[in-house]
């Protein structure tokens, strides 16, 4: 890249671009979301004020993102003002909607079809586990139930038939 800021890769897009966050402009403690070609070049800022972790729907219309992240922090079971929620932003209508409201951490959104997988501490274990949000009916449910260790830094893979698997 062409700047000295730290970057956090969020997703690979089907057209060969990447989504990443960096503090290239504005406050150094607030990152913004960008896309850039896998070959490099000047990044294009996505039209949300701040962002840390993000994923784009397969039709390229909707962005699931967190405005900031606490994923680097060691605040186990944190439920304060810096907790994260996941937002949906429609790139055509420019309308946004918060899709999680747990008082703890909801982070790392990953699109698969019309569903968004993410990490949340909302379950009875209060451990970071994989959850799913169905955009068709706005329902959330827990997918994994680990009670000994947290799910950290999940990544959405292509899967054997392009359906995706999540590794962490």
Buried (B, 14 or more C-beta within 10 A) or exposed (E): BEEEEEBBEBBBBEEEBBBBBBBBEEEEEBBBBBBBBEEEEEBEEBEBEBBBBBBBBEEEEBBBBBBBBBBEEEEEEBEEEEBBBBBBBEBEEEEBEEBBEBEBBBBBBBBBEBBBBBBBBBBEBBBBBBBBBEBEEEEBEBBBEBEEEBBEEBBBEEEEEEEBEBEB
